[in-house]
């Protein structure tokens, strides 16, 4: 269809990316920069009109899949106001409080628990920044270290199931969400382990404080109290695997379950906080999702001029093996993740890379996990790393402030990503054992 | 005028909170209807939830412009308040262009939805498409307000 296009792919690419970057430099919000970048092309090309911008944004929002975004944010907000988070903090303390850098270890472990209930990293960063950053600084941890560990541990939320990114990935690239959920567990835990080791090393160097060891009784008491909350991931993942509900519906189940726990079990909910939870959820999910709409329009134009195809033609001639392709995919998503939020990145780039992954017979689940982990790291890489931006905003410092510690913490995480690329068994073993039929 | 804008902001926030609060209902009904006979399997629960969702996103995007919560990328070193305000003028001018596009072609878009109704519930699509020009209008309104503020800082009339 682009045979009669006025612009060549390369000139269209130049206009699209040129406008986008120019607008971004003058601090136009990314969502608007993406939409505005479409305009010159829409005016130049006689076959296109600005109405396309409306059709594409409408199509993007008119999607049942994306409903998971507000639901998982709401789950997180309900956890915070309903007392679930408090209990999980207590449980984490009894488990890792006696390690060096106790509070920072609790920070990481809480993110693991949190990741099992909510699938939103931005929600994790927003809520844990409020809990930990100030508290850690008070106990003598460095501010930059505190911001960085809160932000990097938040990325676990989209790797450990449930995960918004996996739901979107499943919707865009039709991959089994149940299988991705199972595949995400082990990589998520390994990355958490890498973070805890990092905290340990930091704590030895800077002599960060330790809490007295909790007794076994304390551990069992708080585990008992947290048990209903810890049960959530099993309900969600199990429900999807058994076909009880779809992935998006599972996000609604998470909301209902968190609400039920807050109202009936922990009894810590009131109307004022509930209103606040709704409003926070709406605001954060809407700005994130609005960007998905304009990114879809941008991605549609890239596809219209077959720009992705032109870019990939060169790559195919490199004749990379499966590992080479794995590293290439991770690299592309890491770079893209610096400039784009993860959901738009999946929409624009995920579909482009799929044929490349298929050409070397990479398993679709392996492809998905490599991409999602790389994109999750993109949530803390500047200049556009939402989790890092949120943590810095809570601490009221500019993004640059926490950059060095974030980069240091990313190194062991990147090693884990390399391990996931080199050994496909790391993501694939759990789905193989539990639900081999999903792997086909 | 400022009070009017603030009122508009509050109204939009309430509407958005309402949308978030109600959103869970159709999805829950959808799951329940699959397993019990209590509720007829209303096939438009899915459609209803999508339409509520669209309005929630658009309302949140409107509010985001006044609250300055749309994420941007900051590549500049620390700037003086005046340079900062100048940069804000440039970026809000760009968003203003986008708002005008949303109003101008948004009206076409709504007209296009005039004789369309939704697939399942046969709701007139105008109610959905109207969110786009509405967003354009509110953005223009909110931007006008911050434009005046930043202009005063650049002109040196108010110390930032």
HADDOCK unambig.tbl for C-alpha pairs under 7 A between the chains (distance, minus, plus):
assign (segid A and resid 24 and name CA) (segid B and resid 73 and name CA) 6.38 0.50 0.50
assign (segid A and resid 25 and name CA) (segid B and resid 75 and name CA) 6.64 0.50 0.50
assign (segid A and resid 26 and name CA) (segid B and resid 87 and name CA) 6.36 0.50 0.50
assign (segid A and resid 26 and name CA) (segid B and resid 90 and name CA) 6.97 0.50 0.50
assign (segid A and resid 26 and name CA) (segid B and resid 91 and name CA) 6.07 0.50 0.50
assign (segid A and resid 27 and name CA) (segid B and resid 72 and name CA) 5.74 0.50 0.50
assign (segid A and resid 27 and name CA) (segid B and resid 73 and name CA) 6.02 0.50 0.50
assign (segid A and resid 27 and name CA) (segid B and resid 74 and name CA) 6.34 0.50 0.50
assign (segid A and resid 27 and name CA) (segid B and resid 91 and name CA) 5.96 0.50 0.50
assign (segid A and resid 28 and name CA) (segid B and resid 72 and name CA) 6.19 0.50 0.50
assign (segid A and resid 28 and name CA) (segid B and resid 91 and name CA) 4.77 0.50 0.50
assign (segid A and resid 29 and name CA) (segid B and resid 70 and name CA) 5.68 0.50 0.50
assign (segid A and resid 29 and name CA) (segid B and resid 71 and name CA) 5.32 0.50 0.50
assign (segid A and resid 29 and name CA) (segid B and resid 72 and name CA) 4.06 0.50 0.50
assign (segid A and resid 30 and name CA) (segid B and resid 71 and name CA) 6.32 0.50 0.50
assign (segid A and resid 30 and name CA) (segid B and resid 72 and name CA) 5.44 0.50 0.50
assign (segid A and resid 32 and name CA) (segid B and resid 95 and name CA) 6.49 0.50 0.50
assign (segid A and resid 36 and name CA) (segid B and resid 98 and name CA) 6.36 0.50 0.50
assign (segid A and resid 50 and name CA) (segid B and resid 105 and name CA) 6.92 0.50 0.50
assign (segid A and resid 51 and name CA) (segid B and resid 105 and name CA) 6.38 0.50 0.50
assign (segid A and resid 51 and name CA) (segid B and resid 109 and name CA) 6.81 0.50 0.50
assign (segid A and resid 61 and name CA) (segid B and resid 54 and name CA) 5.51 0.50 0.50
assign (segid A and resid 62 and name CA) (segid B and resid 50 and name CA) 5.57 0.50 0.50
assign (segid A and resid 62 and name CA) (segid B and resid 51 and name CA) 6.93 0.50 0.50
assign (segid A and resid 62 and name CA) (segid B and resid 54 and name CA) 6.42 0.50 0.50
assign (segid A and resid 63 and name CA) (segid B and resid 50 and name CA) 6.30 0.50 0.50
assign (segid A and resid 64 and name CA) (segid B and resid 50 and name CA) 5.88 0.50 0.50
assign (segid A and resid 67 and name CA) (segid B and resid 53 and name CA) 6.89 0.50 0.50
assign (segid A and resid 245 and name CA) (segid B and resid 31 and name CA) 6.94 0.50 0.50
assign (segid A and resid 249 and name CA) (segid B and resid 27 and name CA) 6.60 0.50 0.50
assign (segid A and resid 252 and name CA) (segid B and resid 24 and name CA) 6.44 0.50 0.50
assign (segid A and resid 252 and name CA) (segid B and resid 27 and name CA) 6.86 0.50 0.50
assign (segid A and resid 252 and name CA) (segid B and resid 28 and name CA) 6.94 0.50 0.50
assign (segid A and resid 278 and name CA) (segid B and resid 17 and name CA) 5.56 0.50 0.50
assign (segid A and resid 278 and name CA) (segid B and resid 20 and name CA) 6.10 0.50 0.50
assign (segid A and resid 278 and name CA) (segid B and resid 21 and name CA) 6.50 0.50 0.50
assign (segid A and resid 279 and name CA) (segid B and resid 17 and name CA) 5.22 0.50 0.50
assign (segid A and resid 282 and name CA) (segid B and resid 16 and name CA) 6.50 0.50 0.50
assign (segid A and resid 282 and name CA) (segid B and resid 17 and name CA) 6.52 0.50 0.50
assign (segid A and resid 282 and name CA) (segid B and resid 20 and name CA) 6.14 0.50 0.50
assign (segid A and resid 282 and name CA) (segid B and resid 56 and name CA) 6.82 0.50 0.50
assign (segid A and resid 282 and name CA) (segid B and resid 60 and name CA) 6.20 0.50 0.50
assign (segid A and resid 283 and name CA) (segid B and resid 60 and name CA) 5.19 0.50 0.50
assign (segid A and resid 283 and name CA) (segid B and resid 64 and name CA) 7.00 0.50 0.50
assign (segid A and resid 286 and name CA) (segid B and resid 56 and name CA) 6.76 0.50 0.50
assign (segid A and resid 286 and name CA) (segid B and resid 57 and name CA) 4.33 0.50 0.50
assign (segid A and resid 286 and name CA) (segid B and resid 60 and name CA) 4.79 0.50 0.50
assign (segid A and resid 286 and name CA) (segid B and resid 61 and name CA) 5.74 0.50 0.50
assign (segid A and resid 287 and name CA) (segid B and resid 60 and name CA) 6.44 0.50 0.50
assign (segid A and resid 287 and name CA) (segid B and resid 61 and name CA) 5.46 0.50 0.50
assign (segid A and resid 287 and name CA) (segid B and resid 64 and name CA) 6.58 0.50 0.50
assign (segid A and resid 287 and name CA) (segid B and resid 70 and name CA) 5.65 0.50 0.50
assign (segid A and resid 289 and name CA) (segid B and resid 57 and name CA) 6.53 0.50 0.50
assign (segid A and resid 290 and name CA) (segid B and resid 57 and name CA) 6.19 0.50 0.50
assign (segid A and resid 290 and name CA) (segid B and resid 61 and name CA) 6.29 0.50 0.50
assign (segid A and resid 383 and name CA) (segid B and resid 73 and name CA) 5.81 0.50 0.50
assign (segid A and resid 383 and name CA) (segid B and resid 74 and name CA) 6.74 0.50 0.50
assign (segid A and resid 384 and name CA) (segid B and resid 73 and name CA) 5.77 0.50 0.50
